[in-house]
Amino acid sequence: MKISTWQLFWIFTTLEISMSIWLTISPTIEIAKQDAWISLAVAGLIGVFVTYIIVRVSQRHATQTLVEFAQGLFGKWIGKLISLLYILVWYSVCADILRIFSLFIKQILFHDTPVWSISALMMAAMIYITFAGSVEAIARFSELAGPLILIGIVITFALNIPNLHLALLLPIYADSGAILIIKGSFVNASFLGESMMIMMLTPFIAKPEKLLKPILLSICIPSLLAIIATMMVISTFGIHIGSTMYFPYFAMVRFINYLDFIQNMDVWIVFIWIFCVLVKLSIYLFINSYGTAQLFGVKNWRRMIALTALIIFAISLIPANIFGILDYANIVWTAYIFPIFIVGLPLVLLFVSHMRGRSVQEV
């Protein structure tokens, strides 16, 4: 099972858009106020840097997953411990995203439907696409969904122009300063750091030596869209309302109304977000199942899908409400997972790989 670098581009573009626009805008506005869009630009630069490091690590071990090359670099037990920690992180974030998605769908579309039933339906779709077609099926689906998502987002940007009050973006820099702008950037930068999944996917890429350009582009495009979306949210609602909304982009789309004819665009946005989340959760299910199988020596990784899905589903039911979920995203993920697993360990892996003289595949 092999995918092209541009299929990987669509996978990462789709999954990065889903979080950058939906979950990072309001916490960034809360920290950096009207300069939140600058914070997101800084986040994009940080995302490009950490992704570059991760790609270089992956290219040096292009025929191996993280589970395999970590053991080669650090020995069996330390390597397995590093792999286990990464897999636990991926389990937790997958469950977190599944819970956020289910709560969102319940609030918007199915008010009286139990959250667990929405999660179960999404989990069934994840299991089907992962078991039936593996990473190839996810890649092909993202090739179809990705362009639709980009077109849909651009259309909503264009239709929201009459609702903008650009004066709400002023003054620039004066009210926040460099410290708050940089602090605000960590929220989105941590989500862009999900590119660490490349360390599990490189063996499935047909030409890993050409990996760098598509992956960096898949970080830049969602960053640009997040910057535009943030500027529009601030220009529509202001910083005080925008910082208190859980899904400010979705609320902005609900404001679109042309002559009582073009309206209810939020239905379209929910539709394309389901595509985004399906790609994101499916790729997490794949790497969790494959990584767990490698970690415990199970030759047929598909046998792990049911167990992996059950664990993710069970963890997603633990948080009591949406506040607990967002606390995980804004506190645990940003404060601990981002500096340790997205920045720190990849730098250590790259350093040790160079020290051990592994062969490099040049771009």
N, C-alpha and C positions, 0 to 999 in steps of 0.2 A: 504494500500500500504506500504509494508515493503521491505527493501533491507538489504543485509548482510554487515558486516563490510568490507569484502574483495571487494565487489562491490563498496563500498565507497572508498576503497583504489584505485581502478582503475579510478574512477571519478576524484579524486584529483591528482593522478599521471599524468593523461592525461592533465588536465587543468593547472597544474603547469608547466609541460614541455613546453606547448605552449608559455608561457610568458618568462620563465627563459632563454630559448635558443634564442628566437627571439628578445626580446626587451631589455634585461638587459646587454648584453655583451658590446656593444659599449659605453654606458654611464659609465660603470664600468671601462673600459680601459681608457677612457678619464680622470678619476679621479686618478686611482691607477696605471696607466701605465702597465708595464709588470708584476706587482704584482696583477693584476686584479683577477687572479685565487685564490689568497689568500683571497681577499675581498669576493669572492663568497663562499669560505669555511667558513668564519666568518658569512656571510649571512645565510648559512645553519644552523649554531648554533643558531643564533637569531631566525630563522624560527622555529626551534625545540622548543625553549623556549616559544615563544608566542603561538605556537600551543598547547603546553602542558597546558598552562593557559586556553586557549579557550576550550579545551577538558574537563578540570576539571569543568569549569563553566557549560558546556553543560550536563555533567554527573550528576551534582547535580540537574538538572531540566530536566531529560531525557524524560519526557512525555510532555514537553512544548517547544514551539518555543520561540525565543527571544522576540517576540511581547507579549507573554503571561507571561513569567517569569519576564520580566523587569517591568511590571505593578505590579506583586506580590511583587517585591523587593522595588520599589520606589513609589508605588501608581499609580493610573490610569493616571494622567496627565503627570507626569514626565516620567513614564514608556512609555507612548505613544510617548512622544517627543523623547526619546532615540531611540525607534523603528523606528520612522519616519526618523530620521537622518541617521540611518543605511540603511534604504530602499532607501533614496535619494542617498546615496553613491553607492549602488548597481545599481541603475538606471544609474548613470553617468558613472560608469566604464564599464557597459555592452554596453552602447552607444559608448564609447571610443574604446572598442575592436572591435565592429562591424565596425566602421569607418576605423580603422587600417587594418582590414582584407580586406575590400572592396578596399581600396587604393592599398594594396599589390597585390591583384588579378588583378586589373586594370593595374598596372604597368608591371606585369609579363606576363599575359596571354591575356587580353582583353583591348588593348590600347584605342580603340575608343568607348568602352562601358561606358555609364554613371555610376558613382559610385552608385547612388541611386538604379539602377536596380540590381546590384550585392548584395547590402544590402538587397533588397527586397526578392531575392531568398534565401539568408541565413535565413532571418526572417521567410519565409514560412516553411523552414525545421525545424526551432526552434519551431514554433507554432504547427506543426504537431506532432513532437515527444513529446512535453509537453502536448498537449491536449489529444492525443490518449493513451499515456501510463504513463504520469506523471513521477515521479522520478524513477520508476521501469524501464521504457523504456530507460531513459538516462543511468541508471546503466548497463543495459544489453548491450547497444550499446558501452559503454566504456569498457566493458569486452572484446568485439571483437576488438575494435580499439586500446586499450591500448597496448597489446602485439605487434601488427603490428607496432605501433609507435616506441616502444623500439627497435625492431629488425631493423627497417629502420634507426634509428639514429646510432645504433652500426655499421651497415654496412657502413654508410658514414664515420664514424670515421676510420674504418679499411682501406677504400679505399683512404683516404686522407693522410695516413702516408708518402708516397713518397714525398709529397709537403711540409713536415715540415722542418723547420730550427730551431732546438732547442736552438741555441745560442741567438735567439731573445728574449728568456725568461730571459736572464741574463742582469744585475746582479739582484739577488733576494733581496728584501727589501731595498737595499742601496739607490735607487733613489726615493722611496716613503715614507717609514716610517710608523709607527703605525697609525698616525692620518689620513693620506690619505687612508690607507687600510680600516680602520673602516668606514670612510666617504663613500668610494666606496661600502661598503657592504650594505648600506641602500637601494640602488636601488633594488637589488634582494630580500633582506629581506622583503621589503614592498610587493612584489608580492607573496612571500611565505606566507605572512600574510593573503592571501585570504582564508586561512583555517577558518577565522572568519565565513564563511558560515555554518560551522558545527552547530552554534547556532540556525540555522533555520532547519537543517536537522536531528538532533538527534531523534525527535519523529518518524521518518520514518525508523529508524535502528532497526533491529530485536533484537540485543543484544548490547545495548549501553554500558554495563559494560565492553565489550571487544573492545572498540573503540580505545584506546590509541595506541596500537602497530601498527595497519594498517595505522593510520593517520600519525604517526611520520615517518613510512617507506615511505609514499607517499610524505613526505617533503625531506627525505634524498636522494632518488633516483633521482629526478629532480635536486637537488643541485649537486650531483656527476656528472651528465651528463653536467650540466652548467659549472662546473669546467673544465672538459675535453674539452668541446667545446671552452671555452675561451682560454685555453692553445693552442689549435690547430689553432684558429683564429690568435692569436699573433704570433705563429710559422710560419704561412703561409703568413700573410700580414705585420706583425710588428705593433707597437703601433700607429704609425702616421696614417696609412691607416685604420687600424682596428677601431680606435676611431671615424672615420668620416662616417663609413658605417651605414645605418639604419638597415640593416639585414645582419650582417657579416657572420653568420653561413650559410645562403643561398648563399652568394657570394662564400664562401669557397667550398661549394658542387659543384658549377658550375666549379670549377677548376679540378674536378676529371675527369681523362681521361686515360684509359688503352688501348694502342695500337689502338686508334680510334675506339674501340669496346664498352668498358664500358664507357659511357658518358651520358650527359643529365640527370644526377641523380636529377637535380633540379626539374624535373617533378614529380618524386616520392615524393620528399620532400614537394612540394606544395600539393600533394594529401593527405599525412598523416597530414599536418598542418590543412587542411580543417576539418579532423576528430577531431583534437584537439580543434579547435575553435568552432565546432558545439557542442561538449560536454560542453565546458566552457559557451558559450552563452545560451545554453538550461537550464543549471542548474541555471544560473542567472535569466532567464525568469521565471523559476519555483518559485524560492524563492521570486522574486519580486511580482509575481501574488498572491502567497499564503500569503505573508506578507501583501500586500496591502489589500487583502480580510479580513484578520484578523483585521487589523488596523481600517477598516471602517465597520466592522460587517457584511460583505457579506458571507453568509453561503456556497454558491457554488463558490469555488475559481476559477473554470474554466471560470466563467463569466468575470473574470478580465484579462484573457490572452489577449484578443483582445485590450483592453485599454492599458495594460502594453506594449504590442508589439508596438502599435502605438506611445506611448510616447518615447520608446527607439529608434525607427526608426527616429522619428522627431529630437531628440537630436543628433543622429549620423550624421545628415546632417548639423549641425550648423558650425563645424570648417571648415575654408576655405581650408586648405591644411594639409599635413602631419606634418608640423612644429608645428601647433597648437595642434595636437594630441599628439605628443611626449612631448611637453611642459606640457601637463596635466599629462602624465605618470611620467615624471621625476621631476616635480616641485610640482604640486598640490597633487598627490598621495603620493609621498615620504615625502614631507615637512609637510603635514597637516593630511591626512587620516591615514597614517601609525602610527604616534605617538599618535593620539587621538583615532581612532576607532579600531586599531589593537592591540595596546599595552595598552593605558591608560584605556579606558572604560572596557575591559575585566578584568583588574586587579581590578577596582572598583567593577564590578559585582561579582567577586569572593570574595572580601573582605566583601561586604554587605551580600552576601549569607552565608558566614561563621558566620557573626555577627547575622544573623537572625536564624541560626541553622537549615538550610535546610538539609535534609537527603542526604548522599553521597552514590553513588553506586561505590563500590570499584572495581578496575580492578583486 
